[in-house]
């Protein structure tokens, strides 16, 4: 299946220092799966090739004001972990997009992500439709959380969704496997970054 780069967006979810870099608040939780999938190197290669092919590259970072006023006063689940660890504070080093993936000219930075699903509190759907994009490829963190939530929303909205299995990472190998093997095929076309790039240029 050939994928037209002109109608394709690559959405990079939370490639921020708190996840990706040593010293990041959440890095220790994800570094094992990052290493096993080689997700950072794969992601960088994918972005470079996708940009060259004419794919729209989108950056979806998450950030919260001091005191996390955007979150329920009694958070639970994954957001309780974010608040409890002090992650992704707006203006902090941890909330910054990593140096290797700083947005370039032509990239789009999605504003307003405050939860898991990139569609929930942002204008991403408006931007995608305005640009005539019908294919959405997803990469980033966490595989079974923000990536999966965004995948489901994109699928429900009628986009052709690709999930890049070796450009994602989460908290354990078991969660990574279950998400990519069981959940991803229900709402997307899961593929490695090599397979995606081959179809993009095919």
C-alpha positions, 0 to 999 in steps of 0.5 A: 500500500503506497502512502502519499506523503502530501496527504500524510502527517507524522505526529510526534507525541511527547518527545520531551526531556522528562521522558527522553533524557537522563535526568528527566522525571519520567525517563527511568520509567521508559528507558528500558523499552526505549532501549529495546525498541531503539525508538529514539534512533528510529524516530530520528531516522523517520522524521528526517526521511518523512520531512525529505519526502514532504510529510507534514511533521507535527509536534504534540508536547504536553505541559502544565502551569505551576500547580497543575490547575488544568488537572482535577484537584484529585487526579487519578490514573496516569495524570496522578503520576504526572502531578505526583512526580512534578513532570512536564511543568511549563517553562521547565527543561523537562517540558522542552522538546528534545534538542534532536527534534526541535521543530524546523521550518514547515513543522507544526507545533500543536498547542494545548495538549493537557491530557492523553489524546492529542485530539481532546484539547487541541486544534490538531483536527482542524489543522489536519483537515485544513491541510487535506491530510488523510493519513496520520502516523503516530510515534512517541510516548506512552505506547498504551496511553497518549499514542493509543488514545490519539490512535483511537480518536484518529480512527474514529474521525476517519483518518487512515492511521499508522502506528509506528511500533518501533518508534514508541515506548512505555513503562514495561515490555509487557505493556508495549507488547500488548498494545502493539500486538493486540490494541494497535491492529484494531484501530490502525495499521501497525508497522515498523518505521522501515515499513512505513518509509518504504510505503511512503516512498513506494 
